[in-house]
Amino acid sequence: MLSRFSSEEILEAGCDEAGRGCLAGPVVAAAVILPPDFHHPLLDDSKKLSEKNREMLRPIIESEAIAWEVALCTPAEVDRLNILWASVEAMHRAVRGLVVRPDVLLIDGNRFKPYDDIPHHCMVKGDGRFLAIAAASILAKTHRDEMMRSLHDEFPQYGWLKNKGYPTKKHRSAIYEIGACKHHRKSFTLLQLQIDFPAS
């Protein structure tokens, strides 16, 4: 069962990202401050939820949260910073955008750079343990999926409507056949030997 990390008097902001393992598109982070009495029976790590349930929870979280913000780093920023620090930078941007300043940051994962003078705690698999991080994981995932659906309209040949930029065989095969586009992360290995490409 998910829980709060702190006492009810502490404003805790959960932070999580989506898209670290993708070949294309931004890495997207969310920061969410939930009210102390927030509860929803389906709230969980976004990876454990169906797309339908994630999309159903998104407006509930956005309407009931004390504050929330979503931010991103572009593929060019991912290439320049590397994916870990681009993810952290996206979290910083999300926290910076909150209309209410949190007392503590709950970070999904094990690496973070301090933001301002706000104390933070890194939580491995925190999105499956703490309410605020789970809520952030859902907002990061649903907002990023929405972005990738929009990019799919521009570049339908990569199949982003379904794969959302992740390294599926179809996605890599399209890169092999037509090359990468401006939304691909050039620092990533876009082609791998496990795909059976035709001989040149």
C-alpha positions as CSV (number, residue, x, y, z in Angstrom):
1,M,0.0,0.0,0.0
2,L,1.4,3.4,-0.9
3,S,1.9,6.0,1.8
4,R,3.2,9.4,2.6
5,F,6.9,9.8,3.5
6,S,6.5,12.6,6.1
7,S,4.0,13.8,8.6
8,E,0.9,15.6,7.4
9,E,2.3,19.0,8.2
10,I,5.1,18.6,5.7
11,L,4.6,19.5,2.0
12,E,6.3,16.7,0.1
13,A,6.7,16.9,-3.6
14,G,7.1,13.6,-5.4
15,C,9.4,13.7,-8.5
16,D,9.7,11.2,-11.3
17,E,10.5,11.0,-15.0
18,A,9.5,9.2,-18.1
19,G,11.4,8.4,-21.2
20,R,14.9,7.6,-20.0
21,G,15.2,4.5,-22.1
22,C,13.8,6.0,-25.3
23,L,15.7,6.5,-28.5
24,A,13.5,9.6,-29.5
25,G,11.6,12.4,-27.9
26,P,12.1,14.3,-24.7
27,V,12.7,13.1,-21.2
28,V,9.8,14.4,-19.2
29,A,9.6,14.9,-15.4
30,A,6.8,15.8,-13.1
31,A,6.6,17.2,-9.6
32,V,3.4,16.7,-7.5
33,I,2.4,17.9,-4.1
34,L,-0.7,15.9,-2.9
35,P,-3.0,16.9,-0.1
36,P,-2.4,14.9,3.1
37,D,-5.7,13.1,2.8
38,F,-5.4,12.2,-0.9
39,H,-6.4,8.6,-1.7
40,H,-7.3,6.8,-4.8
41,P,-7.6,2.9,-4.9
42,L,-5.8,2.7,-8.3
43,L,-2.9,5.1,-7.7
44,D,0.3,3.2,-8.2
45,D,3.6,3.2,-10.1
46,S,2.6,4.1,-13.7
47,K,4.4,1.1,-15.0
48,K,1.9,-1.2,-13.2
49,L,-1.1,0.5,-14.6
50,S,-2.9,0.2,-18.0
51,E,-2.9,3.2,-20.3
52,K,-6.6,3.5,-19.7
53,N,-6.1,3.8,-15.9
54,R,-3.2,6.2,-16.2
55,E,-5.2,8.5,-18.4
56,M,-8.2,8.2,-16.0
57,L,-6.0,9.2,-13.0
58,R,-4.3,12.1,-14.7
59,P,-7.1,14.7,-14.4
60,I,-7.9,13.5,-10.9
61,I,-4.3,14.1,-9.8
62,E,-4.1,17.4,-11.6
63,S,-7.4,18.7,-10.1
64,E,-6.8,17.5,-6.6
65,A,-3.1,18.2,-6.1
66,I,-2.0,21.2,-4.1
67,A,0.4,21.8,-6.9
68,W,1.9,20.0,-9.9
69,E,4.2,20.8,-12.8
70,V,5.5,18.9,-15.8
71,A,8.8,19.8,-17.5
72,L,11.2,18.3,-20.1
73,C,14.6,18.2,-21.6
74,T,14.8,18.0,-25.3
75,P,16.7,15.3,-27.2
76,A,19.5,17.8,-27.9
77,E,19.8,18.5,-24.1
78,V,19.8,14.7,-23.5
79,D,22.7,14.5,-25.9
80,R,24.6,17.3,-24.2
81,L,23.9,16.5,-20.6
82,N,23.6,12.7,-20.8
83,I,20.3,11.0,-19.9
84,L,20.8,10.8,-16.2
85,W,21.5,14.5,-15.7
86,A,18.9,15.6,-18.3
87,S,16.4,13.6,-16.2
88,V,17.6,15.5,-13.1
89,E,17.4,18.8,-14.9
90,A,13.9,18.1,-16.0
91,M,13.0,17.4,-12.4
92,H,14.6,20.7,-11.3
93,R,12.5,22.5,-13.9
94,A,9.3,20.8,-12.7
95,V,10.0,21.7,-9.1
96,R,10.8,25.3,-10.2
97,G,7.4,25.5,-11.8
98,L,5.4,24.5,-8.7
99,V,3.2,27.4,-7.5
100,V,3.7,26.1,-3.9
101,R,7.2,25.6,-2.5
102,P,7.6,22.1,-1.0
103,D,9.3,21.3,2.2
104,V,11.0,18.2,1.0
105,L,11.5,16.4,-2.4
106,L,11.0,12.7,-2.8
107,I,13.0,11.5,-5.8
108,D,12.4,8.3,-7.6
109,G,15.8,6.6,-8.2
110,N,19.2,6.8,-6.6
111,R,20.8,9.9,-8.1
112,F,19.9,13.6,-7.8
113,K,21.5,17.0,-7.6
114,P,20.2,19.2,-4.7
115,Y,17.7,21.8,-5.8
116,D,18.0,25.2,-4.1
117,D,18.0,24.5,-0.3
118,I,15.1,22.0,-0.3
119,P,16.0,18.7,1.4
120,H,15.6,15.7,-0.8
121,H,15.4,11.9,-0.4
122,C,16.3,9.5,-3.2
123,M,13.9,6.4,-3.2
124,V,14.7,3.3,-5.2
125,K,11.4,2.1,-6.7
126,G,9.8,5.0,-4.9
127,D,7.0,5.2,-7.4
128,G,5.7,1.9,-6.0
129,R,6.1,3.0,-2.4
130,F,5.0,6.6,-2.0
131,L,1.9,8.4,-3.1
132,A,3.4,11.6,-4.4
133,I,6.1,9.8,-6.5
134,A,3.4,7.5,-8.0
135,A,1.3,10.6,-8.9
136,A,4.4,12.2,-10.5
137,S,5.1,9.0,-12.4
138,I,1.6,9.1,-13.9
139,L,1.8,12.7,-14.9
140,A,5.2,12.3,-16.4
141,K,4.2,9.2,-18.4
142,T,0.8,10.5,-19.6
143,H,2.2,13.9,-20.7
144,R,5.1,12.3,-22.5
145,D,2.8,9.8,-24.2
146,E,0.7,12.8,-25.4
147,M,3.8,14.5,-26.8
148,M,4.9,11.4,-28.6
149,R,1.4,11.0,-30.2
150,S,1.8,14.5,-31.5
151,L,5.3,13.8,-32.9
152,H,3.9,10.6,-34.5
153,D,1.7,12.8,-36.7
154,E,4.9,14.5,-38.0
155,F,6.9,11.3,-38.4
156,P,4.5,8.3,-38.6
157,Q,7.1,6.0,-40.1
158,Y,8.8,5.3,-36.7
159,G,5.6,4.0,-35.1
160,W,5.7,6.3,-32.1
161,L,2.0,6.1,-31.7
162,K,2.6,2.6,-30.2
163,N,6.2,2.5,-29.1
164,K,6.4,6.1,-27.8
165,G,10.1,6.3,-28.9
166,Y,11.2,3.1,-27.1
167,P,13.7,0.8,-28.9
168,T,11.3,-1.7,-30.5
169,K,12.4,-3.7,-33.5
170,K,10.0,-1.8,-35.7
171,H,11.4,1.5,-34.5
172,R,15.0,0.5,-35.0
173,S,14.2,-1.0,-38.4
174,A,12.7,2.3,-39.5
175,I,15.8,4.1,-38.4
176,Y,17.9,1.7,-40.5
177,E,15.7,2.1,-43.5
178,I,15.2,5.9,-43.5
179,G,17.7,7.2,-40.9
180,A,17.2,9.2,-37.8
181,C,15.2,12.5,-37.5
182,K,15.6,15.6,-35.5
183,H,13.7,14.1,-32.5
184,H,16.2,11.2,-32.1
185,R,18.9,11.2,-29.4
186,K,22.1,11.2,-31.4
187,S,24.1,10.1,-28.4
188,F,22.1,6.8,-28.1
189,T,22.9,3.6,-29.9
190,L,20.1,3.9,-32.4
191,L,21.0,0.6,-34.2
192,Q,22.0,-2.7,-32.6
193,L,23.3,-6.0,-33.9
194,Q,20.4,-8.0,-32.5
195,I,18.2,-6.8,-35.3
196,D,18.4,-8.9,-38.4
197,F,19.0,-6.2,-41.0
198,P,19.3,-7.2,-44.6
199,A,22.8,-7.4,-46.0
200,S,24.0,-4.3,-47.8
